[in-house]
Amino acid sequence: MQKGRSSICFLGEEIYFPPVENANSEGLLAVGGDLSPERLLLAYQSGIFPWFNEDSLILWWSPDPRMILYPKDIKISKSMRKVIREDKFSLSVNMNFNEVLEQCSSIKREGQAGTWITKEMKNAYTKLHKKGIAKSYEVWENGDLVGGLYGVDLGHVFCGESMFSKRSNASKFAFIHLAKDLQEKGYRFIDCQLYTDHLASLGAREVSRESFMEQLKA
């Protein structure tokens, strides 16, 4: 297919995705299908993720450019270094995945009227978690869950899905620890999907979809 041409694919029962180069200018690649663990895993392995509203068909995306963070590039501000030194928060991994998922779906976000983490999405990522593929980082303060994140772990790349914070800096605390853990384990990058100022402030950068796919598949 010629570069620049787009053709939205309508998915059926077959677990398949078209080449990411087929996505339109907004990054939409395919519509339909299901959220089975097999299809979800294939999506992330192929540089694709689902993102849709409650009353929508399942939409599959592969945007260009793509936001990623190389773990070694994590930026820790002076204020965050102080937070870490003070031991204000404690961290756990995969101790309360379901609650992190619930909090990410329910927390109010600026500029958003609802959530893309629908009941169908929660069920799908819970199944991935039970298979050891979807993982969570939880942040605690005095025994209360105050922040966290979850995503899909491909073994060499961590695909971040969502974060939440009930206390200032709690989600940053989780993200920084994730980056440090992945750096120690030799992961290539964290897939942050789309640009935000918040992610850029933590060291994430945009790369072309072509570069993203080369690094994902290398």
Beta strands, then each sheet from edge to edge (+ up, - down):
strand 1: 9-11
strand 2: 28-32
strand 3: 49-50
strand 4: 59-61
strand 5: 66-69
strand 6: 90-93
strand 7: 134-141
strand 8: 144-153
strand 9: 157-165
strand 10: 189-193
strand 11: 205-207
sheet 1: 1+ 2+ 4- 3+
sheet 2: 6+ 7- 8+ 9- 10- 5+ 11-
end
